[in-house]
Structure formats: C-alpha cells, structure tokens
Amino acid sequence: MTKQMNSRNESFFNKVYTIVKKIPHGKVTTYGLIARHLGTSKSARIVGYAMNSSHKFSNIPAHRVVNRNGLLTGRHHFFGSSLMQELLENEGAIIIDNKIKNFKDILWDPSTRK
C-alpha cells in the first residue's frame, strides 16, 4: 500500500472514530449508517476495518457498532469471547444468540442524532 493510500485510510478511520465517540451510552449504530453519514454509503466494510483497528485506542466505544441486523459481527475482535456482549448488556441491550433483540429501540443514526 502506498503512503498516500495509508494516509487516506488513516484519515477515513479517524472520521469513523469521531462518529463512534459520539454514540450515546445505551445506543448502538451500524457500519452502514456511519458510512452513509460520511457520504460514502458503499463503504460499510471499510468502516468495519476501521473498527477492527480501533482496539488499540481505549477511548473508542467499538462495542456500540454492529451490523445492519443488530448482529455482534465484531465480537471476535474483543478480548475475551463475550466482552462485546457484556459491554452492551451493561448499557441496556438485550442480546440473544449474538443479536440485539431491542435493536430498533437503541439504534442511533449519526445523521439524525436521534
């Protein structure tokens, strides 16, 4: 990867992290909603890559980002097999079989900030 591409990815990743830091306690958002908010609606997978890289930073609540169906698809990137689930449950999420059951109630859209 060229230096320019690395710089571009780091810049995009930082934009993702800025949004993720704004997710309210007790809420979750999706990779796709973050991508759409950034004006790159087809970049949900890149948002996922950013979240995978976010674990080296302690101030990014990566556990609050899930897939569009409320599945804890990023759970394997957390230390321990159930840490993501535990963090979300501590914030009020109801999770069964790695899926948030009260997903619609706790979904936060960064574009509307509701």
Backbone as JSON, one array per atom type, in Angstrom:
{
  "sequence": "MTKQMNSRNESFFNKVYTIVKKIPHGKVTTYGLIARHLGTSKSARIVGYAMNSSHKFSNIPAHRVVNRNGLLTGRHHFFGSSLMQELLENEGAIIIDNKIKNFKDILWDPSTRK",
  "N": [[0.84, -1.17, 0.0], [0.53, 2.22, -0.81], [2.06, 5.22, 0.48], [0.33, 7.41, 0.29], [-2.19, 6.13, 0.1], [-2.26, 4.88, 2.61], [-2.35, 7.15, 4.23], [-4.79, 8.23, 3.42], [-6.56, 6.2, 4.26], [-6.08, 6.31, 7.04], [-7.08, 8.86, 7.57], [-9.8, 8.52, 6.9], [-10.45, 6.51, 8.74], [-10.08, 7.97, 11.11], [-12.19, 9.78, 10.89], [-14.32, 8.02, 11.13], [-13.88, 7.16, 13.77], [-14.35, 9.54, 15.15], [-17.11, 9.81, 14.86], [-17.99, 7.45, 16.13], [-17.23, 7.91, 18.76], [-19.21, 9.64, 19.5], [-21.5, 8.19, 19.84], [-24.21, 7.72, 21.88], [-24.25, 6.57, 25.29], [-25.74, 3.47, 25.87], [-26.81, 3.23, 23.38], [-26.61, 2.03, 19.97], [-25.02, 1.85, 16.75], [-24.74, 1.32, 13.19], [-22.4, -0.14, 10.84], [-23.03, 0.62, 8.25], [-24.71, 2.91, 8.62], [-22.86, 4.7, 9.64], [-21.09, 4.88, 7.47], [-22.84, 5.99, 5.54], [-23.4, 8.45, 6.77], [-20.94, 9.64, 6.51], [-20.93, 10.15, 3.86], [-20.24, 8.15, 2.16], [-21.75, 5.81, 1.29], [-21.39, 3.2, 0.35], [-19.32, 2.14, 1.73], [-19.38, 0.54, 4.02], [-18.0, -1.77, 4.73], [-15.38, -0.84, 4.91], [-15.65, 0.82, 7.08], [-16.0, -1.17, 8.96], [-13.41, -2.27, 8.89], [-12.06, -0.14, 10.0], [-13.14, -0.21, 12.56], [-12.15, -2.66, 13.43], [-9.51, -1.98, 13.7], [-9.6, -0.21, 15.74], [-9.21, -1.04, 18.33], [-6.8, -0.57, 19.48], [-6.97, 1.82, 20.66], [-8.13, 3.26, 23.6], [-10.3, 4.89, 23.99], [-12.42, 4.59, 22.26], [-15.61, 3.56, 21.75], [-16.06, 0.85, 20.5], [-17.71, -1.33, 20.8], [-20.26, -0.48, 20.41], [-20.93, -0.53, 17.77], [-22.51, -2.29, 15.3], [-23.76, -4.8, 12.98], [-26.13, -4.26, 10.26], [-28.37, -5.69, 10.98], [-28.33, -5.9, 13.66], [-26.57, -7.74, 14.63], [-23.77, -8.96, 16.47], [-21.26, -8.69, 14.94], [-18.63, -7.89, 15.14], [-17.59, -9.05, 17.39], [-15.5, -10.87, 17.69], [-13.21, -9.45, 17.71], [-12.75, -8.43, 20.14], [-11.2, -8.63, 23.33], [-11.49, -11.64, 24.91], [-14.27, -13.85, 24.73], [-16.87, -12.95, 25.11], [-16.93, -10.24, 25.64], [-17.82, -7.97, 24.14], [-20.59, -8.38, 24.08], [-21.13, -8.32, 26.86], [-20.43, -5.66, 27.5], [-22.35, -4.25, 26.01], [-24.72, -5.26, 27.14], [-24.45, -4.25, 29.71], [-25.1, -1.69, 29.18], [-27.75, -1.77, 28.61], [-28.65, -3.23, 26.42], [-30.42, -5.98, 25.02], [-29.48, -9.15, 24.45], [-29.51, -12.03, 22.51], [-28.26, -15.0, 21.3], [-26.09, -13.68, 20.01], [-27.32, -11.45, 18.88], [-28.91, -8.31, 18.95], [-31.84, -7.86, 20.6], [-33.51, -5.73, 21.24], [-32.97, -3.93, 19.25], [-34.07, -1.94, 17.44], [-35.0, -0.11, 19.29], [-32.72, 0.92, 20.48], [-31.17, 1.89, 18.49], [-29.06, 4.24, 17.0], [-28.83, 6.9, 14.81], [-26.3, 8.51, 13.22], [-26.7, 10.57, 11.42], [-29.11, 11.77, 12.0], [-28.98, 12.04, 14.65], [-30.66, 11.09, 16.61]],
  "CA": [[0.0, 0.0, 0.0], [1.34, 3.42, -0.9], [1.97, 6.15, 1.6], [-0.87, 8.21, 0.11], [-3.34, 5.3, 0.47], [-2.23, 4.75, 4.06], [-2.79, 8.43, 4.79], [-6.22, 8.35, 3.14], [-7.24, 5.28, 5.18], [-6.0, 6.85, 8.4], [-7.99, 9.99, 7.64], [-11.15, 7.97, 6.93], [-10.59, 5.84, 10.03], [-10.25, 9.0, 12.14], [-13.56, 10.29, 10.75], [-15.17, 6.99, 11.71], [-13.69, 7.19, 15.23], [-15.01, 10.73, 15.65], [-18.54, 9.5, 14.95], [-18.2, 6.39, 17.13], [-17.11, 8.53, 20.08], [-20.44, 10.39, 19.78], [-22.64, 7.29, 20.07], [-24.59, 7.84, 23.29], [-24.3, 5.4, 26.17], [-27.02, 2.77, 25.75], [-27.23, 3.21, 21.98], [-25.71, 1.39, 19.01], [-25.21, 2.24, 15.37], [-24.27, 0.29, 12.27], [-21.33, 0.21, 9.92], [-23.65, 1.3, 7.12], [-25.15, 4.25, 8.99], [-21.65, 5.52, 9.75], [-20.63, 5.12, 6.1], [-23.78, 6.92, 4.92], [-23.19, 9.76, 7.38], [-19.69, 10.18, 5.96], [-21.1, 10.39, 2.44], [-19.67, 7.03, 1.43], [-22.7, 4.77, 1.69], [-20.95, 1.86, -0.05], [-18.07, 1.86, 2.45], [-19.63, -0.07, 5.33], [-16.92, -2.72, 5.01], [-14.21, -0.06, 5.33], [-15.96, 1.21, 8.47], [-15.68, -2.37, 9.73], [-11.94, -2.34, 9.03], [-11.68, 0.9, 10.97], [-13.49, -0.68, 13.89], [-11.2, -3.72, 13.78], [-8.24, -1.33, 14.08], [-9.84, 0.75, 16.82], [-8.98, -1.62, 19.66], [-5.55, -0.07, 20.06], [-7.33, 3.06, 21.33], [-9.03, 2.94, 24.71], [-11.42, 5.83, 24.1], [-13.38, 4.38, 21.18], [-16.57, 2.53, 22.16], [-16.29, 0.0, 19.34], [-18.78, -2.29, 21.08], [-21.54, 0.11, 20.04], [-21.11, -0.61, 16.32], [-22.95, -3.64, 14.94], [-24.2, -4.84, 11.59], [-27.45, -3.66, 9.99], [-29.41, -6.52, 11.59], [-28.12, -5.95, 15.1], [-25.67, -8.84, 14.98], [-22.47, -8.56, 17.03], [-20.3, -9.25, 14.0], [-17.27, -7.53, 15.53], [-17.29, -9.59, 18.72], [-14.25, -11.64, 17.7], [-12.09, -8.52, 17.81], [-12.65, -8.01, 21.53], [-10.52, -9.56, 24.22], [-12.5, -12.48, 25.56], [-15.3, -14.24, 23.77], [-18.18, -12.32, 25.32], [-16.77, -8.87, 26.14], [-18.7, -7.03, 23.42], [-21.94, -8.61, 24.59], [-21.19, -7.84, 28.24], [-20.43, -4.19, 27.48], [-23.66, -3.8, 25.52], [-25.74, -5.58, 28.15], [-24.28, -3.28, 30.8], [-25.7, -0.43, 28.73], [-29.18, -1.96, 28.42], [-29.01, -4.05, 25.25], [-30.86, -7.34, 25.27], [-28.8, -9.93, 23.41], [-29.73, -13.47, 22.47], [-27.58, -15.6, 20.15], [-25.26, -12.66, 19.37], [-28.15, -10.47, 18.18], [-29.59, -7.37, 19.84], [-33.29, -8.04, 20.47], [-34.15, -4.41, 21.31], [-32.16, -3.19, 18.3], [-34.76, -0.73, 16.96], [-35.15, 0.82, 20.4], [-31.46, 1.53, 20.9], [-30.42, 2.29, 17.3], [-28.73, 5.67, 16.89], [-28.4, 7.27, 13.46], [-25.47, 9.7, 13.34], [-27.19, 11.65, 10.55], [-30.24, 12.45, 12.64], [-28.57, 12.18, 16.06], [-31.81, 10.76, 17.48]],
  "C": [[0.89, 1.24, 0.0], [1.12, 4.31, 0.32], [0.69, 6.99, 1.52], [-2.12, 7.42, 0.49], [-3.4, 5.09, 1.97], [-2.78, 6.01, 4.71], [-4.29, 8.61, 4.59], [-7.02, 7.44, 4.06], [-7.24, 5.8, 6.59], [-6.96, 8.01, 8.57], [-9.44, 9.51, 7.72], [-11.41, 7.29, 8.27], [-10.82, 6.87, 11.13], [-11.64, 9.62, 12.08], [-14.55, 9.3, 11.37], [-15.09, 7.06, 13.24], [-14.37, 8.41, 15.85], [-16.5, 10.49, 15.82], [-18.8, 8.49, 16.07], [-18.1, 6.96, 18.55], [-18.37, 9.29, 20.48], [-21.65, 9.5, 20.03], [-22.99, 7.36, 21.56], [-24.54, 6.49, 24.02], [-25.68, 4.78, 26.03], [-27.56, 2.71, 24.33], [-26.2, 2.45, 21.15], [-25.97, 2.02, 17.64], [-24.62, 1.15, 14.5], [-23.12, 0.81, 11.41], [-21.89, 1.04, 8.76], [-24.12, 2.7, 7.43], [-23.97, 5.2, 9.14], [-21.16, 5.88, 8.35], [-21.54, 6.15, 5.41], [-23.59, 8.33, 5.46], [-21.93, 10.43, 6.83], [-19.78, 10.44, 4.46], [-20.51, 9.3, 1.56], [-20.5, 5.78, 1.71], [-22.27, 3.36, 1.3], [-19.68, 1.43, 0.68], [-18.27, 1.23, 3.82], [-18.51, -1.04, 5.71], [-15.66, -2.0, 5.48], [-14.42, 0.46, 6.76], [-15.66, 0.03, 9.38], [-14.19, -2.54, 9.93], [-11.45, -1.32, 10.04], [-11.99, 0.42, 12.39], [-12.56, -1.79, 14.34], [-9.88, -3.13, 14.26], [-8.38, -0.43, 15.3], [-9.45, 0.24, 18.2], [-7.65, -1.2, 20.28], [-5.76, 1.27, 20.78], [-8.35, 2.74, 22.43], [-10.27, 3.81, 24.76], [-12.46, 5.69, 22.99], [-14.33, 3.25, 21.57], [-17.0, 1.63, 21.0], [-17.42, -1.0, 19.55], [-20.14, -1.77, 20.65], [-21.8, 0.11, 18.53], [-21.37, -2.06, 15.93], [-23.38, -3.65, 13.47], [-25.65, -4.37, 11.47], [-28.62, -4.45, 10.58], [-29.29, -6.62, 13.1], [-27.26, -7.1, 15.56], [-24.33, -8.3, 15.48], [-21.35, -9.14, 16.17], [-18.85, -8.93, 14.37], [-16.8, -8.16, 16.83], [-15.96, -10.32, 18.8], [-13.02, -10.74, 17.85], [-11.92, -7.97, 19.22], [-11.93, -9.07, 22.34], [-11.57, -10.35, 24.97], [-13.65, -12.73, 24.62], [-16.62, -13.51, 23.94], [-18.09, -10.86, 25.77], [-17.69, -7.88, 25.45], [-20.12, -7.15, 23.95], [-22.09, -8.06, 26.01], [-21.24, -6.32, 28.3], [-21.78, -3.66, 27.04], [-24.76, -4.09, 26.53], [-25.65, -4.65, 29.34], [-24.89, -1.93, 30.47], [-27.18, -0.59, 28.36], [-29.6, -2.76, 27.2], [-29.44, -5.44, 25.72], [-30.33, -8.19, 24.12], [-29.07, -11.41, 23.58], [-29.11, -13.99, 21.17], [-26.83, -14.55, 19.32], [-26.04, -11.63, 18.56], [-28.89, -9.61, 19.2], [-31.09, -7.47, 19.58], [-34.03, -6.69, 20.51], [-33.42, -3.43, 20.38], [-32.82, -1.88, 17.86], [-34.88, 0.32, 18.05], [-33.86, 1.56, 20.75], [-30.6, 1.98, 19.71], [-30.28, 3.8, 17.24], [-28.21, 5.93, 15.48], [-27.59, 8.55, 13.55], [-25.93, 10.86, 12.46], [-28.32, 12.44, 11.18], [-29.95, 12.76, 14.09], [-29.73, 11.95, 17.01], [-31.6, 9.42, 18.11]]
}
